[in-house]
Amino acid sequence: MVSSINTSIAGLQKSSLNVAKAADNIANPQRGTEPTKDIIDVKVNANNFKANALVLETTKDLHETLLNAIDIEV
């Protein structure tokens, strides 16, 4: 379970950085980046962020279920 948590957190961080970079490119068109690519990057990384957040939530639920199964107060 720790591995899934660490992987999800790393994914959240990477997605956040990628969105910030693409948003910065959109806000500063003088850099000469491709706005369409940047807009797509924002959307893709927003979806990646949501997916990693769901993995964290599912891991938490699984952890609680396992603890409840062995009768440990959560």
PDB file as gemmi writes it, atoms N, CA and C in Angstrom:
CRYST1    1.000    1.000    1.000  90.00  90.00  90.00 P 1                      
ATOM      1  N   MET A   1       0.807  -1.197   0.000  1.00  0.00           N  
ATOM      2  CA  MET A   1       0.000   0.000   0.000  1.00  0.00           C  
ATOM      3  C   MET A   1       0.852   1.265   0.000  1.00  0.00           C  
ATOM      4  N   VAL A   2       1.971   1.208   0.676  1.00  0.00           N  
ATOM      5  CA  VAL A   2       2.838   2.382   0.728  1.00  0.00           C  
ATOM      6  C   VAL A   2       3.318   2.742  -0.674  1.00  0.00           C  
ATOM      7  N   SER A   3       3.590   1.737  -1.480  1.00  0.00           N  
ATOM      8  CA  SER A   3       4.047   1.983  -2.851  1.00  0.00           C  
ATOM      9  C   SER A   3       2.987   2.737  -3.663  1.00  0.00           C  
ATOM     10  N   SER A   4       1.724   2.336  -3.524  1.00  0.00           N  
ATOM     11  CA  SER A   4       0.672   3.029  -4.271  1.00  0.00           C  
ATOM     12  C   SER A   4       0.498   4.464  -3.790  1.00  0.00           C  
ATOM     13  N   ILE A   5       0.683   4.684  -2.504  1.00  0.00           N  
ATOM     14  CA  ILE A   5       0.585   6.046  -1.963  1.00  0.00           C  
ATOM     15  C   ILE A   5       1.724   6.904  -2.511  1.00  0.00           C  
ATOM     16  N   ASN A   6       2.945   6.380  -2.452  1.00  0.00           N  
ATOM     17  CA  ASN A   6       4.096   7.143  -2.945  1.00  0.00           C  
ATOM     18  C   ASN A   6       3.984   7.426  -4.431  1.00  0.00           C  
ATOM     19  N   THR A   7       3.546   6.443  -5.202  1.00  0.00           N  
ATOM     20  CA  THR A   7       3.397   6.622  -6.636  1.00  0.00           C  
ATOM     21  C   THR A   7       2.327   7.664  -6.941  1.00  0.00           C  
ATOM     22  N   SER A   8       1.221   7.619  -6.209  1.00  0.00           N  
ATOM     23  CA  SER A   8       0.143   8.587  -6.417  1.00  0.00           C  
ATOM     24  C   SER A   8       0.585  10.000  -6.073  1.00  0.00           C  
ATOM     25  N   ILE A   9       1.296  10.140  -4.978  1.00  0.00           N  
ATOM     26  CA  ILE A   9       1.767  11.468  -4.578  1.00  0.00           C  
ATOM     27  C   ILE A   9       2.739  12.019  -5.621  1.00  0.00           C  
ATOM     28  N   ALA A  10       3.636  11.166  -6.111  1.00  0.00           N  
ATOM     29  CA  ALA A  10       4.561  11.604  -7.158  1.00  0.00           C  
ATOM     30  C   ALA A  10       3.786  12.019  -8.407  1.00  0.00           C  
ATOM     31  N   GLY A  11       2.735  11.271  -8.749  1.00  0.00           N  
ATOM     32  CA  GLY A  11       1.898  11.618  -9.899  1.00  0.00           C  
ATOM     33  C   GLY A  11       1.171  12.933  -9.711  1.00  0.00           C  
ATOM     34  N   LEU A  12       0.677  13.168  -8.499  1.00  0.00           N  
ATOM     35  CA  LEU A  12       0.011  14.437  -8.196  1.00  0.00           C  
ATOM     36  C   LEU A  12       0.976  15.609  -8.364  1.00  0.00           C  
ATOM     37  N   GLN A  13       2.179  15.436  -7.839  1.00  0.00           N  
ATOM     38  CA  GLN A  13       3.173  16.503  -7.926  1.00  0.00           C  
ATOM     39  C   GLN A  13       3.570  16.775  -9.378  1.00  0.00           C  
ATOM     40  N   LYS A  14       3.802  15.707 -10.143  1.00  0.00           N  
ATOM     41  CA  LYS A  14       4.197  15.876 -11.544  1.00  0.00           C  
ATOM     42  C   LYS A  14       3.085  16.541 -12.347  1.00  0.00           C  
ATOM     43  N   SER A  15       1.854  16.109 -12.139  1.00  0.00           N  
ATOM     44  CA  SER A  15       0.723  16.705 -12.848  1.00  0.00           C  
ATOM     45  C   SER A  15       0.584  18.180 -12.509  1.00  0.00           C  
ATOM     46  N   SER A  16       0.748  18.511 -11.244  1.00  0.00           N  
ATOM     47  CA  SER A  16       0.659  19.921 -10.826  1.00  0.00           C  
ATOM     48  C   SER A  16       1.722  20.773 -11.504  1.00  0.00           C  
ATOM     49  N   LEU A  17       2.937  20.262 -11.529  1.00  0.00           N  
ATOM     50  CA  LEU A  17       4.021  21.008 -12.177  1.00  0.00           C  
ATOM     51  C   LEU A  17       3.765  21.169 -13.676  1.00  0.00           C  
ATOM     52  N   ASN A  18       3.278  20.119 -14.318  1.00  0.00           N  
ATOM     53  CA  ASN A  18       3.002  20.188 -15.754  1.00  0.00           C  
ATOM     54  C   ASN A  18       1.882  21.180 -16.072  1.00  0.00           C  
ATOM     55  N   VAL A  19       0.850  21.215 -15.235  1.00  0.00           N  
ATOM     56  CA  VAL A  19      -0.237  22.178 -15.442  1.00  0.00           C  
ATOM     57  C   VAL A  19       0.290  23.598 -15.253  1.00  0.00           C  
ATOM     58  N   ALA A  20       1.091  23.787 -14.206  1.00  0.00           N  
ATOM     59  CA  ALA A  20       1.638  25.120 -13.949  1.00  0.00           C  
ATOM     60  C   ALA A  20       2.508  25.598 -15.121  1.00  0.00           C  
ATOM     61  N   LYS A  21       3.320  24.693 -15.668  1.00  0.00           N  
ATOM     62  CA  LYS A  21       4.180  25.059 -16.795  1.00  0.00           C  
ATOM     63  C   LYS A  21       3.348  25.416 -18.028  1.00  0.00           C  
ATOM     64  N   ALA A  22       2.355  24.588 -18.327  1.00  0.00           N  
ATOM     65  CA  ALA A  22       1.510  24.854 -19.495  1.00  0.00           C  
ATOM     66  C   ALA A  22       0.722  26.146 -19.302  1.00  0.00           C  
ATOM     67  N   ALA A  23       0.206  26.368 -18.107  1.00  0.00           N  
ATOM     68  CA  ALA A  23      -0.555  27.595 -17.831  1.00  0.00           C  
ATOM     69  C   ALA A  23       0.341  28.824 -17.967  1.00  0.00           C  
ATOM     70  N   ASP A  24       1.572  28.704 -17.511  1.00  0.00           N  
ATOM     71  CA  ASP A  24       2.520  29.806 -17.647  1.00  0.00           C  
ATOM     72  C   ASP A  24       2.805  30.095 -19.118  1.00  0.00           C  
ATOM     73  N   ASN A  25       2.934  29.033 -19.911  1.00  0.00           N  
ATOM     74  CA  ASN A  25       3.140  29.224 -21.356  1.00  0.00           C  
ATOM     75  C   ASN A  25       1.944  29.920 -22.001  1.00  0.00           C  
ATOM     76  N   ILE A  26       0.743  29.530 -21.588  1.00  0.00           N  
ATOM     77  CA  ILE A  26      -0.471  30.149 -22.135  1.00  0.00           C  
ATOM     78  C   ILE A  26      -0.532  31.629 -21.757  1.00  0.00           C  
ATOM     79  N   ALA A  27      -0.148  31.920 -20.514  1.00  0.00           N  
ATOM     80  CA  ALA A  27      -0.207  33.301 -20.021  1.00  0.00           C  
ATOM     81  C   ALA A  27       0.886  34.185 -20.622  1.00  0.00           C  
ATOM     82  N   ASN A  28       1.915  33.563 -21.179  1.00  0.00           N  
ATOM     83  CA  ASN A  28       3.034  34.317 -21.748  1.00  0.00           C  
ATOM     84  C   ASN A  28       3.270  33.898 -23.196  1.00  0.00           C  
ATOM     85  N   PRO A  29       2.404  34.331 -24.102  1.00  0.00           N  
ATOM     86  CA  PRO A  29       2.496  33.883 -25.496  1.00  0.00           C  
ATOM     87  C   PRO A  29       3.774  34.333 -26.211  1.00  0.00           C  
ATOM     88  N   GLN A  30       4.461  35.321 -25.658  1.00  0.00           N  
ATOM     89  CA  GLN A  30       5.688  35.795 -26.297  1.00  0.00           C  
ATOM     90  C   GLN A  30       6.789  34.738 -26.272  1.00  0.00           C  
ATOM     91  N   ARG A  31       6.627  33.683 -25.506  1.00  0.00           N  
ATOM     92  CA  ARG A  31       7.630  32.620 -25.452  1.00  0.00           C  
ATOM     93  C   ARG A  31       7.638  31.771 -26.720  1.00  0.00           C  
ATOM     94  N   GLY A  32       6.599  31.899 -27.509  1.00  0.00           N  
ATOM     95  CA  GLY A  32       6.566  31.198 -28.781  1.00  0.00           C  
ATOM     96  C   GLY A  32       6.171  29.733 -28.684  1.00  0.00           C  
ATOM     97  N   THR A  33       5.567  29.322 -27.586  1.00  0.00           N  
ATOM     98  CA  THR A  33       5.109  27.938 -27.481  1.00  0.00           C  
ATOM     99  C   THR A  33       3.800  27.772 -28.244  1.00  0.00           C  
ATOM    100  N   GLU A  34       3.433  26.560 -28.491  1.00  0.00           N  
ATOM    101  CA  GLU A  34       2.210  26.247 -29.229  1.00  0.00           C  
ATOM    102  C   GLU A  34       1.029  26.241 -28.255  1.00  0.00           C  
ATOM    103  N   PRO A  35       0.105  27.208 -28.326  1.00  0.00           N  
ATOM    104  CA  PRO A  35      -1.001  27.298 -27.369  1.00  0.00           C  
ATOM    105  C   PRO A  35      -1.895  26.061 -27.366  1.00  0.00           C  
ATOM    106  N   THR A  36      -2.105  25.467 -28.528  1.00  0.00           N  
ATOM    107  CA  THR A  36      -2.973  24.279 -28.584  1.00  0.00           C  
ATOM    108  C   THR A  36      -2.368  23.149 -27.765  1.00  0.00           C  
ATOM    109  N   LYS A  37      -1.060  22.945 -27.911  1.00  0.00           N  
ATOM    110  CA  LYS A  37      -0.375  21.899 -27.147  1.00  0.00           C  
ATOM    111  C   LYS A  37      -0.471  22.187 -25.647  1.00  0.00           C  
ATOM    112  N   ASP A  38      -0.301  23.444 -25.279  1.00  0.00           N  
ATOM    113  CA  ASP A  38      -0.359  23.809 -23.864  1.00  0.00           C  
ATOM    114  C   ASP A  38      -1.756  23.577 -23.282  1.00  0.00           C  
ATOM    115  N   ILE A  39      -2.783  23.896 -24.052  1.00  0.00           N  
ATOM    116  CA  ILE A  39      -4.155  23.672 -23.584  1.00  0.00           C  
ATOM    117  C   ILE A  39      -4.416  22.179 -23.414  1.00  0.00           C  
ATOM    118  N   ILE A  40      -3.933  21.379 -24.348  1.00  0.00           N  
ATOM    119  CA  ILE A  40      -4.088  19.929 -24.241  1.00  0.00           C  
ATOM    120  C   ILE A  40      -3.318  19.407 -23.028  1.00  0.00           C  
ATOM    121  N   ASP A  41      -2.117  19.934 -22.803  1.00  0.00           N  
ATOM    122  CA  ASP A  41      -1.325  19.522 -21.640  1.00  0.00           C  
ATOM    123  C   ASP A  41      -2.055  19.814 -20.330  1.00  0.00           C  
ATOM    124  N   VAL A  42      -2.719  20.958 -20.253  1.00  0.00           N  
ATOM    125  CA  VAL A  42      -3.489  21.293 -19.046  1.00  0.00           C  
ATOM    126  C   VAL A  42      -4.577  20.245 -18.827  1.00  0.00           C  
ATOM    127  N   LYS A  43      -5.319  19.923 -19.869  1.00  0.00           N  
ATOM    128  CA  LYS A  43      -6.426  18.972 -19.747  1.00  0.00           C  
ATOM    129  C   LYS A  43      -5.926  17.565 -19.395  1.00  0.00           C  
ATOM    130  N   VAL A  44      -4.893  17.108 -20.088  1.00  0.00           N  
ATOM    131  CA  VAL A  44      -4.345  15.768 -19.831  1.00  0.00           C  
ATOM    132  C   VAL A  44      -3.839  15.664 -18.398  1.00  0.00           C  
ATOM    133  N   ASN A  45      -3.099  16.669 -17.956  1.00  0.00           N  
ATOM    134  CA  ASN A  45      -2.542  16.610 -16.610  1.00  0.00           C  
ATOM    135  C   ASN A  45      -3.599  16.816 -15.536  1.00  0.00           C  
ATOM    136  N   ALA A  46      -4.664  17.529 -15.840  1.00  0.00           N  
ATOM    137  CA  ALA A  46      -5.780  17.628 -14.894  1.00  0.00           C  
ATOM    138  C   ALA A  46      -6.426  16.252 -14.713  1.00  0.00           C  
ATOM    139  N   ASN A  47      -6.583  15.523 -15.815  1.00  0.00           N  
ATOM    140  CA  ASN A  47      -7.127  14.164 -15.727  1.00  0.00           C  
ATOM    141  C   ASN A  47      -6.178  13.238 -14.975  1.00  0.00           C  
ATOM    142  N   ASN A  48      -4.873  13.368 -15.210  1.00  0.00           N  
ATOM    143  CA  ASN A  48      -3.890  12.566 -14.477  1.00  0.00           C  
ATOM    144  C   ASN A  48      -3.968  12.853 -12.983  1.00  0.00           C  
ATOM    145  N   PHE A  49      -4.131  14.119 -12.629  1.00  0.00           N  
ATOM    146  CA  PHE A  49      -4.235  14.507 -11.223  1.00  0.00           C  
ATOM    147  C   PHE A  49      -5.444  13.832 -10.582  1.00  0.00           C  
ATOM    148  N   LYS A  50      -6.583  13.896 -11.272  1.00  0.00           N  
ATOM    149  CA  LYS A  50      -7.801  13.277 -10.748  1.00  0.00           C  
ATOM    150  C   LYS A  50      -7.622  11.772 -10.574  1.00  0.00           C  
ATOM    151  N   ALA A  51      -6.969  11.124 -11.532  1.00  0.00           N  
ATOM    152  CA  ALA A  51      -6.753   9.682 -11.448  1.00  0.00           C  
ATOM    153  C   ALA A  51      -5.870   9.331 -10.257  1.00  0.00           C  
ATOM    154  N   ASN A  52      -4.817  10.096 -10.035  1.00  0.00           N  
ATOM    155  CA  ASN A  52      -3.946   9.838  -8.885  1.00  0.00           C  
ATOM    156  C   ASN A  52      -4.664  10.093  -7.567  1.00  0.00           C  
ATOM    157  N   ALA A  53      -5.516  11.095  -7.535  1.00  0.00           N  
ATOM    158  CA  ALA A  53      -6.303  11.360  -6.331  1.00  0.00           C  
ATOM    159  C   ALA A  53      -7.251  10.196  -6.045  1.00  0.00           C  
ATOM    160  N   LEU A  54      -7.829   9.615  -7.088  1.00  0.00           N  
ATOM    161  CA  LEU A  54      -8.704   8.452  -6.902  1.00  0.00           C  
ATOM    162  C   LEU A  54      -7.939   7.245  -6.382  1.00  0.00           C  
ATOM    163  N   VAL A  55      -6.712   7.069  -6.834  1.00  0.00           N  
ATOM    164  CA  VAL A  55      -5.880   5.974  -6.319  1.00  0.00           C  
ATOM    165  C   VAL A  55      -5.640   6.168  -4.828  1.00  0.00           C  
ATOM    166  N   LEU A  56      -5.346   7.392  -4.423  1.00  0.00           N  
ATOM    167  CA  LEU A  56      -5.158   7.670  -2.989  1.00  0.00           C  
ATOM    168  C   LEU A  56      -6.426   7.368  -2.194  1.00  0.00           C  
ATOM    169  N   GLU A  57      -7.554   7.792  -2.710  1.00  0.00           N  
ATOM    170  CA  GLU A  57      -8.821   7.552  -2.022  1.00  0.00           C  
ATOM    171  C   GLU A  57      -9.114   6.050  -1.927  1.00  0.00           C  
ATOM    172  N   THR A  58      -8.892   5.327  -3.001  1.00  0.00           N  
ATOM    173  CA  THR A  58      -9.135   3.893  -3.003  1.00  0.00           C  
ATOM    174  C   THR A  58      -8.185   3.182  -2.042  1.00  0.00           C  
ATOM    175  N   THR A  59      -6.932   3.615  -1.995  1.00  0.00           N  
ATOM    176  CA  THR A  59      -5.960   3.035  -1.065  1.00  0.00           C  
ATOM    177  C   THR A  59      -6.392   3.272   0.377  1.00  0.00           C  
ATOM    178  N   LYS A  60      -6.875   4.468   0.658  1.00  0.00           N  
ATOM    179  CA  LYS A  60      -7.362   4.782   2.012  1.00  0.00           C  
ATOM    180  C   LYS A  60      -8.542   3.884   2.362  1.00  0.00           C  
ATOM    181  N   ASP A  61      -9.484   3.745   1.449  1.00  0.00           N  
ATOM    182  CA  ASP A  61     -10.652   2.889   1.693  1.00  0.00           C  
ATOM    183  C   ASP A  61     -10.239   1.440   1.916  1.00  0.00           C  
ATOM    184  N   LEU A  62      -9.297   0.957   1.121  1.00  0.00           N  
ATOM    185  CA  LEU A  62      -8.814  -0.413   1.268  1.00  0.00           C  
ATOM    186  C   LEU A  62      -8.140  -0.597   2.618  1.00  0.00           C  
ATOM    187  N   HIS A  63      -7.338   0.356   3.008  1.00  0.00           N  
ATOM    188  CA  HIS A  63      -6.650   0.309   4.295  1.00  0.00           C  
ATOM    189  C   HIS A  63      -7.659   0.256   5.446  1.00  0.00           C  
ATOM    190  N   GLU A  64      -8.677   1.107   5.388  1.00  0.00           N  
ATOM    191  CA  GLU A  64      -9.709   1.106   6.424  1.00  0.00           C  
ATOM    192  C   GLU A  64     -10.454  -0.228   6.462  1.00  0.00           C  
ATOM    193  N   THR A  65     -10.763  -0.777   5.298  1.00  0.00           N  
ATOM    194  CA  THR A  65     -11.461  -2.059   5.226  1.00  0.00           C  
ATOM    195  C   THR A  65     -10.616  -3.171   5.836  1.00  0.00           C  
ATOM    196  N   LEU A  66      -9.333  -3.176   5.528  1.00  0.00           N  
ATOM    197  CA  LEU A  66      -8.449  -4.196   6.098  1.00  0.00           C  
ATOM    198  C   LEU A  66      -8.341  -4.068   7.612  1.00  0.00           C  
ATOM    199  N   LEU A  67      -8.219  -2.842   8.086  1.00  0.00           N  
ATOM    200  CA  LEU A  67      -8.143  -2.639   9.542  1.00  0.00           C  
ATOM    201  C   LEU A  67      -9.447  -3.031  10.228  1.00  0.00           C  
ATOM    202  N   ASN A  68     -10.564  -2.712   9.604  1.00  0.00           N  
ATOM    203  CA  ASN A  68     -11.856  -3.118  10.163  1.00  0.00           C  
ATOM    204  C   ASN A  68     -12.007  -4.635  10.168  1.00  0.00           C  
ATOM    205  N   ALA A  69     -11.467  -5.305   9.160  1.00  0.00           N  
ATOM    206  CA  ALA A  69     -11.561  -6.757   9.066  1.00  0.00           C  
ATOM    207  C   ALA A  69     -10.820  -7.451  10.194  1.00  0.00           C  
ATOM    208  N   ILE A  70      -9.756  -6.824  10.674  1.00  0.00           N  
ATOM    209  CA  ILE A  70      -9.028  -7.423  11.808  1.00  0.00           C  
ATOM    210  C   ILE A  70      -9.378  -6.713  13.109  1.00  0.00           C  
ATOM    211  N   ASP A  71     -10.456  -5.928  13.054  1.00  0.00           N  
ATOM    212  CA  ASP A  71     -11.033  -5.297  14.242  1.00  0.00           C  
ATOM    213  C   ASP A  71     -10.095  -4.319  14.943  1.00  0.00           C  
ATOM    214  N   ILE A  72      -9.468  -3.464  14.142  1.00  0.00           N  
ATOM    215  CA  ILE A  72      -8.645  -2.387  14.684  1.00  0.00           C  
ATOM    216  C   ILE A  72      -9.409  -1.093  14.445  1.00  0.00           C  
ATOM    217  N   GLU A  73      -9.555  -0.296  15.491  1.00  0.00           N  
ATOM    218  CA  GLU A  73     -10.291   0.969  15.386  1.00  0.00           C  
ATOM    219  C   GLU A  73      -9.539   1.920  14.470  1.00  0.00           C  
ATOM    220  N   VAL A  74     -10.275   2.497  13.485  1.00  0.00           N  
ATOM    221  CA  VAL A  74      -9.664   3.423  12.544  1.00  0.00           C  
ATOM    222  C   VAL A  74      -9.902   4.840  13.025  1.00  0.00           C  
TER     223      VAL A  74                                                      
END                                                                             
